Amino acid sequence: MKMDISVVTLVFGLLMFDSSQECDYYVASGRKATLPMTFALDQSDELTWMHGMKTILRQTKDKFTSEGKNIVTANGSLTWANVAQSNAGPYKAEVHDRDGKSRWASKSTRLCVIDPVPKPTVTHECNQTEVKFTCDVQPKAEGFDFEWLQDNQVLDTEKGQTLTRPGDQVTGPITCKLTNRVSSETSEEVHQTCYSEFYQGKLFGIETWIVVATGGAAPPEESPPPPWSSGASLPSGGPFMGGGGGDEGGGGGTDNE
């Protein structure tokens, strides 16, 4: 029983090691891909390509195996018009002369097929004097890097899915870029609509920011001007006006002898 467990453990360990091998070529699924042939073939050579332990092509002059005819080029390279995840894995090529003697054998070359990144979209929300941008990815995916751009200039220190900036520093379009080993996509430009202008100054000796939000309330209606502001004469004889209606020299006063 111990021997059986040891054998299972060894096989499992080999499988784990194999799956963790680095890739020699990265290609995008659903697109054209080529695994190059690095040996110059003679017309009389026999070329064999293996995918893992399976022979997928055997070429002798102009004769091919049925599976390999559509995936080999004139120089012996493998090519796919629409590569799929099932095409990933180790490949090896062998060349023999007309007598069956080995002329060349390649090392094992691992092909990795990765889905291209989707095109992201950017949303934003207002938070007091800051604007928070989020790079949304649909459908959900992983294995890519985020990059933020403002006015088409890369923000080198911003590598996360969200970007938070002071509103007064967001004066141009913002875009988000997704990149993996085989593709990249950039979102449409987004302009923040939280704040239009920022003023900075001191109020009672304290540094103060005044934020002017876009789409604010209209200013209050002005009160109508008083009637005399347009040049009309002031009313005469009112309770606060002196001498109204009396005789010359002061009216109701008594002269002192």
SVG drawing of the C-alpha trace seen along z (x, -y; Angstrom):
<svg xmlns="http://www.w3.org/2000/svg" viewBox="-49 -142 70 144">
<polyline fill="none" stroke="black" stroke-width="0.4" points="0.0,0.0 2.8,-2.4 4.3,-1.8 1.0,-2.6 0.6,-5.9 4.2,-6.8 3.5,-6.2 0.4,-8.3 2.2,-11.1 5.1,-11.0 2.7,-11.1 0.7,-14.0 4.0,-15.8 5.0,-15.4 1.7,-16.7 2.0,-19.7 5.5,-20.4 4.3,-20.1 1.4,-22.5 3.6,-25.1 6.1,-25.2 6.6,-28.6 5.2,-29.2 7.5,-29.7 4.8,-31.3 1.6,-33.2 -1.2,-33.5 -4.7,-35.0 -7.6,-32.5 -9.8,-33.0 -7.0,-34.6 -4.4,-33.4 -1.3,-31.8 2.0,-30.3 4.5,-28.0 7.6,-28.5 9.8,-25.7 13.5,-26.6 15.1,-23.9 15.5,-24.2 13.8,-21.2 15.0,-19.3 12.3,-18.1 13.0,-14.5 12.8,-15.0 10.0,-13.6 8.6,-16.1 6.7,-15.0 5.0,-17.3 3.7,-16.0 1.3,-17.7 2.1,-16.1 2.3,-12.4 0.0,-12.6 1.4,-12.8 -0.6,-15.5 1.3,-15.8 3.6,-13.6 4.8,-15.1 6.7,-13.3 7.2,-15.4 3.6,-16.5 1.9,-13.9 0.3,-14.8 -1.7,-13.2 -5.3,-14.2 -5.2,-16.2 -2.0,-18.0 -2.7,-19.2 -4.6,-22.3 -2.1,-23.5 1.3,-23.3 3.0,-25.9 5.4,-25.4 8.4,-25.7 7.0,-23.3 5.7,-25.8 2.4,-25.0 -0.4,-27.6 -3.9,-28.0 -6.5,-30.4 -8.6,-30.3 -6.5,-28.9 -8.4,-27.4 -7.6,-26.5 -7.4,-22.8 -4.4,-23.7 -2.4,-24.7 0.4,-22.5 3.9,-21.2 4.9,-20.7 7.9,-18.9 9.2,-18.5 11.3,-15.8 13.0,-15.6 14.2,-12.3 15.9,-11.8 14.5,-9.4 16.2,-6.5 14.5,-7.2 17.7,-8.5 17.1,-11.4 18.4,-14.7 17.0,-17.1 14.7,-17.2 13.4,-20.3 13.2,-20.8 9.7,-20.7 8.0,-24.1 5.0,-25.1 2.2,-27.0 -0.1,-29.0 -3.5,-30.2 -5.0,-33.1 -8.3,-34.9 -7.9,-38.5 -8.9,-41.2 -12.4,-42.7 -12.9,-46.4 -13.4,-48.1 -15.8,-50.9 -15.2,-53.7 -17.7,-55.1 -17.2,-57.8 -18.7,-59.1 -18.3,-62.3 -17.0,-62.4 -16.7,-65.8 -13.7,-67.4 -12.5,-64.1 -13.6,-62.0 -13.5,-58.3 -13.2,-56.4 -13.8,-52.7 -12.6,-50.5 -15.5,-48.0 -14.7,-44.7 -17.5,-42.6 -17.5,-39.7 -15.5,-39.2 -12.0,-38.2 -8.5,-38.1 -4.9,-37.8 -4.4,-41.4 -2.9,-44.7 -4.7,-48.0 -3.4,-51.3 -4.9,-54.8 -4.4,-57.7 -5.4,-61.4 -5.2,-63.5 -3.6,-60.5 -0.7,-60.6 -0.1,-57.4 -0.4,-57.9 2.6,-55.7 1.7,-55.2 -1.9,-54.1 -2.2,-50.4 -5.5,-49.4 -9.0,-49.0 -10.0,-52.3 -8.6,-55.8 -9.3,-58.6 -8.1,-62.1 -8.7,-65.6 -11.3,-67.2 -9.1,-70.2 -6.6,-67.8 -9.1,-66.2 -9.3,-68.7 -9.1,-66.4 -10.4,-63.0 -9.8,-59.8 -9.3,-56.4 -8.6,-52.9 -6.4,-50.4 -6.4,-46.6 -3.3,-44.6 -2.3,-41.0 0.4,-39.0 -1.5,-38.8 -3.8,-41.9 -4.8,-45.3 -8.0,-47.3 -8.7,-51.0 -12.0,-52.4 -13.8,-55.3 -12.9,-58.7 -14.8,-59.9 -15.0,-63.5 -15.9,-64.0 -19.1,-65.9 -18.7,-66.5 -17.0,-69.9 -16.4,-72.7 -14.1,-75.0 -12.1,-75.1 -11.0,-78.2 -8.5,-78.1 -7.9,-80.8 -8.0,-81.6 -11.0,-82.4 -10.1,-83.7 -6.6,-82.5 -7.7,-78.9 -6.9,-77.3 -10.2,-76.9 -11.4,-75.1 -14.6,-76.3 -16.0,-73.8 -18.4,-74.8 -20.5,-71.8 -21.9,-71.6 -25.7,-71.8 -26.1,-73.8 -29.3,-75.6 -30.2,-78.9 -29.4,-82.1 -32.3,-83.7 -34.5,-86.3 -33.5,-89.9 -35.9,-92.1 -37.4,-95.0 -35.6,-98.3 -37.2,-101.1 -39.2,-103.6 -36.8,-106.5 -33.8,-104.6 -34.9,-105.4 -34.8,-109.2 -38.3,-109.8 -38.5,-112.6 -38.7,-111.7 -42.1,-112.2 -42.5,-115.6 -44.1,-116.4 -43.7,-113.0 -43.3,-112.3 -39.5,-112.4 -39.2,-115.4 -38.5,-118.8 -40.6,-122.0 -43.3,-120.4 -46.3,-122.8 -45.1,-125.7 -44.4,-129.4 -41.1,-130.7 -38.5,-130.9 -39.6,-127.9 -43.4,-128.2 -44.7,-127.3 -41.6,-128.6 -41.7,-131.8 -39.1,-134.6 -37.1,-135.5 -37.1,-139.2"/>
</svg>
